[in-house]
Amino acid sequence: MTVLWTDALVYLLLLTTIGLAFYLHDKEHIQRPLNKIRASKVGMVSLVVLLFFLVVGLLDSVHFKASQEKANEVISLLDYFATPLREHNEKTYSAPFATTLYSKEIVEQNGVIHWDYPRLVHGGNHLKYPGKEQLTDILIKGLTGFLIGVVIFVFPLIPIIDVRDYIINFVSNQNDIVPIVKPPTEYNKPVLMTLFLILTISSTLGYLSLYYHVLGTDKVGEDVFYQAIKSIRTGLVIGTLTTLIMLPLAIIFGILAGFFQGWVDDVIQYIYTTLNSIPGVLLIAASILMVQVYMNSHEADFTSAIVRADMRLLFLCLILGVTSWTGLCRLLRAETLKLREMEYVQAAQALGVKRAAILLRHILPNVMHIVLISVVLDFSSLVLAEAVLSYINIGVDAATYSWGNMINGARLEMAREPIVWWSLSAAFVFMFALVLAANLFADVVQDAFDPRSMGERN
């Protein structure tokens, strides 16, 4: 097993989240907003979508060497499961579900040389007469993949199937058969429907991708569906690891500035004001250039392309985290200024409670709702930031799969005739689904943890 830097940080963040969940599961002030999130149909549906992306990202974060023969090739579990997609490369562009290349070439057939669209090496190569068999074959294989998804969806429901009542009722009155599955609650129905759609669509596309390039191929013949799936991890890493780097800076500096004031407040304000005065794009470009120069000077330490790409991704997260903590820091400073004047904080100071204990027991728990809201709100903006930075070639490495690199590679092909539209469309659809789910969930979290809404409800 090979552990990359970003993999280790992803595992650390996952373990921290699980530990925090266990610590807060019996806290009443946390349970009230969590119950409100559970009662929200939009919140639970968006959470299911986010968890689906998270599972894909975690599968792509478990790396190991492919084989002893290819010692320098490092693949992930997602690569292993998607081996047909990874290995079924074509010569160049091909449209979604196509059986031929997108452009005509000189083709030799039965000893005759003519100008035609060459057949793909893998896409639809099982068809003898593509023009007649393709549509029927796609429908049959699509239906097969859909049924596989239905089985995967129903299988976990077997424990809640009441077979005994079904048999008794069937024997006593065959015309009045009760439902064999216990009906879901009102709030579980949208969740189950969303899970059903995700599993069936994923299974259908996955099964079809064994025989066709469901989203076409790019300029070098690589499957676009595979690229879009692999880009999920990059988006999640940018959104989560940047948050992991940003949070300690924002929380520590924001609370200290608001609580101690004086010269501590002046120094912290000077630091984040200086950072805000530097154009973020220039700072990121300079940092990425420094990392590139360092890796070129130490080639022995970066023998694998995936290690080089991972190091650049890690530094991009680091730079984004260093430049994006200032906004949350200001919010926490303002909230701490208000909290330090509350009666219970003043009483604790009068009783001689140490300042560190006041910060940990009274200040930090009462600003966590702002932290949670900001984290969820910033996630989608960071995913979009990666796409913008990669589009202008100062984002992740060109060898890293990302939606920004897909958009950057497709922008020049939008002007050709006929237009190559599927790479841009695939990146847009996947990124739109992730960002939309994150924004909807952020709205629900904001409403649930907003003290004003909780006060109005009470």
C-alpha positions as a printed Julia matrix, in Angstrom:
458×3 Matrix{Float64}:
   0.0     0.0     0.0
   1.24    3.48   -0.91
   0.15    6.43    1.21
   0.36    9.85   -0.43
   0.44   13.06    1.58
  -3.08   13.98    0.6
  -4.26   10.44    1.41
  -2.85   10.71    4.93
  -4.54   14.06    5.47
  -7.84   12.72    4.12
  -7.67    9.81    6.59
  -6.78   12.22    9.41
  -9.72   14.45    8.55
 -12.07   11.45    8.38
 -10.94   10.14   11.77
 -11.22   13.62   13.27
 -14.76   13.97   11.95
 -15.76   10.58   13.35
 -14.22   11.39   16.73
 -15.94   14.78   16.8
 -19.26   13.12   15.95
 -18.9    10.7    18.88
 -17.96   13.56   21.21
 -20.93   15.71   20.21
 -23.59   13.02   19.8
 -24.97   13.55   23.32
 -24.59   17.34   23.46
 -28.05   18.89   23.68
 -27.08   22.16   22.01
 -25.8    20.15   19.02
 -28.66   17.65   18.91
 -31.33   20.31   18.41
 -29.91   21.66   15.12
 -28.99   18.14   13.98
 -32.59   17.04   14.49
 -33.67   20.02   12.42
 -31.31   18.92    9.64
 -32.7    15.37    9.79
 -36.22   16.77    9.47
 -35.29   18.68    6.31
 -35.98   16.79    3.09
 -33.67   19.05    1.09
 -30.91   18.67    3.66
 -31.06   14.88    3.77
 -31.27   14.53   -0.02
 -28.26   16.79   -0.52
 -26.41   14.91    2.23
 -26.97   11.61    0.41
 -25.5    13.11   -2.77
 -22.5    14.46   -0.85
 -21.94   11.07    0.81
 -21.97    9.41   -2.61
 -19.24   11.77   -3.81
 -17.38   11.17   -0.55
 -17.41    7.38   -1.02
 -16.01    7.77   -4.54
 -13.33   10.14   -3.25
 -12.34    7.75   -0.45
 -12.05    4.84   -2.89
  -9.72    7.02   -4.95
  -7.64    7.83   -1.84
  -6.48    4.26   -1.19
  -3.37    3.82   -3.36
  -1.14    0.83   -3.97
   1.36   -0.33   -6.58
  -0.27   -1.95   -9.57
   2.17   -4.87   -9.87
   5.79   -5.82   -9.38
   6.44   -5.43  -13.1
   5.23   -1.8   -12.95
   6.82   -0.67   -9.71
   6.42    3.03  -10.51
   2.72    2.76  -11.38
   0.53    3.63   -8.42
  -3.22    3.13   -8.72
  -6.16    3.5    -6.36
  -9.05    1.22   -5.49
 -11.21    3.25   -7.83
  -8.69    2.67  -10.62
  -8.76   -1.03   -9.88
 -12.56   -1.23  -10.04
 -12.6     0.96  -13.16
  -9.85   -0.95  -14.97
 -11.84   -1.22  -18.26
 -12.34    2.53  -18.29
  -8.69    3.13  -17.47
  -7.27    0.79  -20.09
  -9.77    1.09  -22.95
  -8.15    4.05  -24.68
  -8.76    5.06  -28.26
  -6.69    6.99  -30.8
  -8.41   10.36  -30.41
 -11.85   11.94  -30.09
 -15.0     9.86  -30.2
 -18.53   10.97  -29.35
 -20.6     9.46  -26.52
 -21.76    5.91  -27.34
 -19.99    6.13  -30.72
 -18.47    3.14  -32.49
 -16.19    5.22  -34.73
 -13.75    8.06  -34.33
 -15.04   11.61  -34.55
 -12.97   12.53  -37.62
 -12.46   10.78  -40.93
  -9.15    9.13  -41.77
  -7.68    6.97  -44.49
  -9.01    3.48  -43.79
  -8.06    0.22  -45.41
 -10.9    -2.29  -45.6
 -10.8    -5.56  -47.57
  -7.74   -4.31  -49.44
  -9.48   -1.08  -50.47
  -8.24    2.3   -49.19
 -10.93    4.92  -48.69
 -11.77    8.02  -46.6
 -14.05    7.04  -43.73
 -14.61    7.04  -39.96
 -12.39    4.29  -38.42
 -13.94    1.83  -35.99
 -13.01    2.25  -32.33
 -10.72   -0.3   -30.75
 -12.92   -0.8   -27.67
 -16.11    1.23  -28.0
 -18.79   -1.01  -29.49
 -16.21   -3.46  -30.82
 -18.52   -6.37  -29.94
 -21.01   -5.26  -32.61
 -20.7    -6.77  -36.06
 -23.14   -4.35  -37.68
 -23.16   -1.18  -35.52
 -25.68    0.69  -37.62
 -28.34   -1.97  -37.09
 -27.45   -3.38  -33.68
 -26.22   -0.35  -31.69
 -29.51    1.13  -30.45
 -30.96   -2.24  -29.42
 -27.71   -3.22  -27.73
 -27.56    0.04  -25.76
 -31.15   -0.4   -24.57
 -30.58   -4.02  -23.52
 -27.33   -3.31  -21.69
 -28.79   -0.16  -20.13
 -31.75   -2.16  -18.83
 -29.37   -4.81  -17.48
 -27.35   -2.18  -15.61
 -30.56   -0.64  -14.28
 -31.74   -4.01  -12.91
 -28.34   -4.54  -11.26
 -28.78   -1.17   -9.55
 -32.27   -2.16   -8.4
 -30.85   -5.36   -6.85
 -28.11   -3.39   -5.1
 -30.75   -1.0    -3.75
 -33.17   -3.72   -2.57
 -30.56   -6.03   -1.02
 -30.01   -3.89    2.14
 -33.81   -3.71    2.59
 -34.12   -7.48    3.06
 -33.74   -7.28    6.88
 -36.86   -5.08    7.11
 -39.01   -7.31    4.9
 -41.74   -8.91    6.96
 -41.94  -12.29    5.22
 -44.1   -13.95    7.91
 -46.95  -11.45    7.62
 -46.73  -11.68    3.84
 -47.06  -15.5     3.86
 -49.91  -15.55    6.42
 -51.82  -12.91    4.55
 -51.19  -14.56    1.2
 -52.51  -17.92    2.43
 -55.58  -16.45    4.15
 -56.61  -14.06    1.4
 -54.74  -13.99   -1.87
 -56.67  -10.93   -3.04
 -55.5    -8.77   -0.13
 -51.73   -8.87    0.03
 -50.14   -6.43    2.45
 -46.93   -4.66    1.5
 -43.95   -6.86    2.32
 -41.71   -3.88    3.05
 -42.42   -1.65    5.99
 -43.39    1.78    4.65
 -40.71    4.47    5.14
 -41.38    7.57    7.13
 -42.27   10.82    5.44
 -38.69   12.11    5.62
 -37.11    8.82    4.51
 -39.0     8.7     1.22
 -36.93   11.43   -0.53
 -33.74    9.89    0.83
 -34.65    6.42   -0.46
 -35.7     7.86   -3.8
 -32.42    9.77   -4.12
 -30.43    6.68   -3.17
 -32.42    4.63   -5.71
 -31.67    7.14   -8.48
 -27.98    7.32   -7.61
 -27.54    3.54   -7.52
 -29.52    2.84  -10.69
 -27.91    5.64  -12.72
 -24.43    4.67  -11.51
 -25.03    1.01  -12.23
 -26.49    1.73  -15.67
 -23.6     3.97  -16.71
 -21.06    1.62  -15.15
 -22.38   -1.41  -17.01
 -22.64    0.47  -20.3
 -19.08    1.74  -19.9
 -17.84   -1.85  -20.17
 -18.92   -1.81  -23.82
 -19.09    1.88  -24.82
 -17.51    5.22  -24.01
 -20.66    6.64  -22.46
 -19.27   10.19  -22.37
 -16.91    9.87  -25.32
 -13.12   10.22  -25.39
 -10.77   13.21  -25.37
  -7.96   14.29  -27.69
  -5.64   11.46  -26.64
  -8.43    8.88  -26.62
  -8.93    8.67  -22.83
 -12.43    7.94  -21.55
 -14.14   11.17  -20.41
 -16.41    9.32  -17.96
 -13.29    8.0   -16.22
 -11.8    11.49  -16.1
 -14.97   12.96  -14.59
 -15.1    10.28  -11.88
 -11.41   10.67  -11.04
 -11.87   14.43  -10.73
 -14.21   13.92   -7.77
 -11.3    13.25   -5.44
  -9.52   16.43   -6.5
 -12.59   18.54   -5.81
 -13.12   16.93   -2.41
  -9.44   17.25   -1.45
  -9.41   20.93   -2.37
 -12.61   21.56   -0.43
 -11.76   19.53    2.69
  -7.99   19.78    3.15
  -8.04   23.51    2.55
 -10.64   23.72    5.32
  -8.42   21.59    7.57
  -5.57   24.05    7.06
  -7.78   27.13    7.35
  -9.75   26.27   10.5
  -6.94   26.28   13.11
  -5.66   29.65   11.89
  -9.11   31.23   11.78
 -10.28   29.86   15.14
  -7.1    30.6    17.11
  -6.46   34.07   15.71
 -10.13   35.09   15.66
 -10.81   34.13   19.28
  -7.53   35.55   20.58
  -8.07   38.86   18.78
 -11.6    39.26   20.12
 -10.89   38.13   23.67
  -7.57   39.8    24.51
  -7.85   42.9    22.3
  -5.01   45.43   22.74
  -1.73   44.7    20.99
  -2.8    41.06   20.31
  -5.79   42.3    18.35
  -3.66   44.87   16.5
  -1.05   42.3    15.43
  -3.65   39.79   14.21
  -5.57   42.48   12.32
  -2.32   43.6    10.71
  -1.57   40.03    9.59
  -4.9    39.33    7.89
  -5.13   42.85    6.46
  -1.71   42.36    4.85
  -2.76   38.98    3.44
  -5.96   40.45    2.03
  -3.98   43.2     0.29
  -1.99   40.65   -1.76
  -3.82   39.48   -4.92
  -4.65   35.83   -4.31
  -3.97   34.74   -7.88
  -0.45   36.21   -7.83
   0.34   34.59   -4.49
  -0.9    31.2    -5.66
   0.99   31.48   -8.96
   4.23   32.4    -7.16
   3.84   29.54   -4.67
   3.1    26.96   -7.36
   6.13   28.16   -9.32
   8.34   27.78   -6.23
   7.06   24.24   -5.71
   7.7    23.41   -9.37
  11.27   24.71   -9.15
  11.87   22.72   -5.96
  10.62   19.48   -7.5
  12.74   20.02  -10.61
  15.79   20.53   -8.4
  15.09   17.35   -6.41
  14.01   14.93   -9.1
  15.3    11.94   -7.11
  12.62   12.54   -4.47
   9.8    12.71   -7.02
  10.35    9.75   -9.33
   6.65    9.03   -9.84
   4.32   11.33  -11.74
   1.54   10.74   -9.2
   3.84   11.79   -6.33
   4.73   15.02   -8.14
   1.08   15.75   -8.88
   0.13   14.96   -5.27
   2.76   17.35   -3.91
   1.49   20.16   -6.12
  -2.08   19.44   -5.03
  -1.01   19.53   -1.38
   0.72   22.88   -1.81
  -2.31   24.28   -3.62
  -4.45   23.3    -0.62
  -1.87   24.89    1.69
  -1.83   28.18   -0.22
  -5.62   28.32   -0.49
  -5.89   27.61    3.24
  -3.38   30.34    4.14
  -5.18   32.9     1.98
  -8.8    32.01    2.87
  -8.82   32.0     6.7
  -9.13   35.76    7.05
 -12.88   35.97    6.41
 -13.78   33.43    9.11
 -11.24   35.04   11.45
 -13.06   38.36   11.21
 -16.41   36.73   11.96
 -15.02   34.9    15.0
 -13.32   38.06   16.27
 -16.61   39.97   16.09
 -18.54   37.16   17.83
 -15.88   36.86   20.55
 -16.04   40.61   21.19
 -19.74   40.14   21.95
 -19.33   36.98   24.03
 -16.6    38.41   26.29
 -19.13   40.96   27.58
 -21.74   38.34   28.51
 -22.56   37.85   32.21
 -21.33   34.26   32.47
 -17.93   35.21   31.01
 -17.66   38.21   33.31
 -18.63   36.01   36.27
 -15.99   33.44   35.36
 -13.33   36.15   35.21
 -14.47   37.56   38.58
 -14.21   34.1    40.15
 -10.63   33.78   38.97
 -11.13   31.14   36.29
  -8.07   30.89   34.06
  -8.34   32.54   30.67
  -7.52   29.31   28.85
 -10.45   27.59   30.59
 -12.79   30.48   29.71
 -11.76   30.26   26.05
 -12.28   26.49   25.91
 -15.47   26.24   27.99
 -17.37   29.45   27.23
 -16.05   31.08   24.05
 -15.18   28.2    21.71
 -18.45   26.21   22.09
 -20.5    29.36   21.45
 -18.76   30.21   18.17
 -18.87   26.69   16.73
 -22.12   27.39   14.89
 -20.31   30.09   12.9
 -17.46   27.67   12.2
 -19.8    24.94   10.95
 -21.75   27.33    8.75
 -18.58   28.83    7.25
 -17.02   25.43    6.58
 -20.03   24.19    4.63
 -20.43   27.48    2.77
 -16.73   27.68    1.83
 -16.61   24.11    0.5
 -18.41   24.84   -2.75
 -16.46   28.06   -3.33
 -13.18   26.15   -2.96
 -14.3    23.51   -5.48
 -15.1    26.29   -7.94
 -11.79   27.99   -7.14
  -9.88   24.88   -8.2
 -11.7    24.85  -11.53
 -10.88   28.53  -12.14
  -7.21   28.16  -11.14
  -6.71   25.04  -13.28
  -8.38   26.84  -16.16
  -5.65   29.5   -16.1
  -2.89   26.87  -15.57
  -1.92   27.76  -11.99
  -4.02   25.08  -10.3
  -3.34   21.38   -9.94
  -0.75   19.56  -12.05
  -1.68   18.82  -15.65
  -1.38   15.09  -14.87
  -3.99   15.36  -12.12
  -7.57   14.62  -13.02
  -9.73   17.63  -12.21
 -12.77   19.36  -13.64
 -10.69   22.49  -14.12
  -8.17   20.61  -16.27
 -11.02   19.06  -18.24
 -12.5    22.5   -18.92
  -9.07   23.89  -19.76
  -8.45   21.05  -22.22
 -11.88   21.41  -23.82
 -11.97   25.18  -24.27
  -9.94   25.16  -27.5
 -12.06   22.37  -28.96
 -15.25   24.4   -28.63
 -14.25   26.39  -31.72
 -13.64   23.44  -34.02
 -16.15   22.06  -36.48
 -17.82   19.78  -35.59
 -17.72   20.92  -31.98
 -16.32   18.64  -29.25
 -18.77   19.32  -26.44
 -18.75   16.25  -24.2
 -15.62   16.96  -22.08
 -16.92   20.37  -21.05
 -20.43   19.03  -20.49
 -19.21   16.13  -18.34
 -17.1    18.42  -16.13
 -19.99   20.87  -15.82
 -22.56   18.21  -14.86
 -20.38   16.55  -12.19
 -19.2    19.85  -10.73
 -22.73   21.26  -10.82
 -24.08   18.23   -8.92
 -21.41   18.49   -6.19
 -21.62   22.28   -5.78
 -25.44   22.3    -5.85
 -25.64   19.58   -3.19
 -23.07   21.43   -1.06
 -24.93   24.75   -1.37
 -28.31   23.22   -0.53
 -26.85   21.43    2.48
 -25.11   24.64    3.54
 -28.42   26.51    3.53
 -30.01   23.85    5.73
 -27.04   23.85    8.13
 -27.11   27.64    8.31
 -30.81   27.65    9.18
 -30.38   24.87   11.75
 -27.42   26.41   13.59
 -28.56   30.02   13.37
 -29.28   31.09   16.98
 -31.97   33.52   15.81
 -33.99   30.8    14.09
 -33.57   28.53   17.12
 -34.77   31.33   19.38
 -37.81   31.97   17.2
 -38.7    28.3    17.23
 -38.36   28.07   20.99
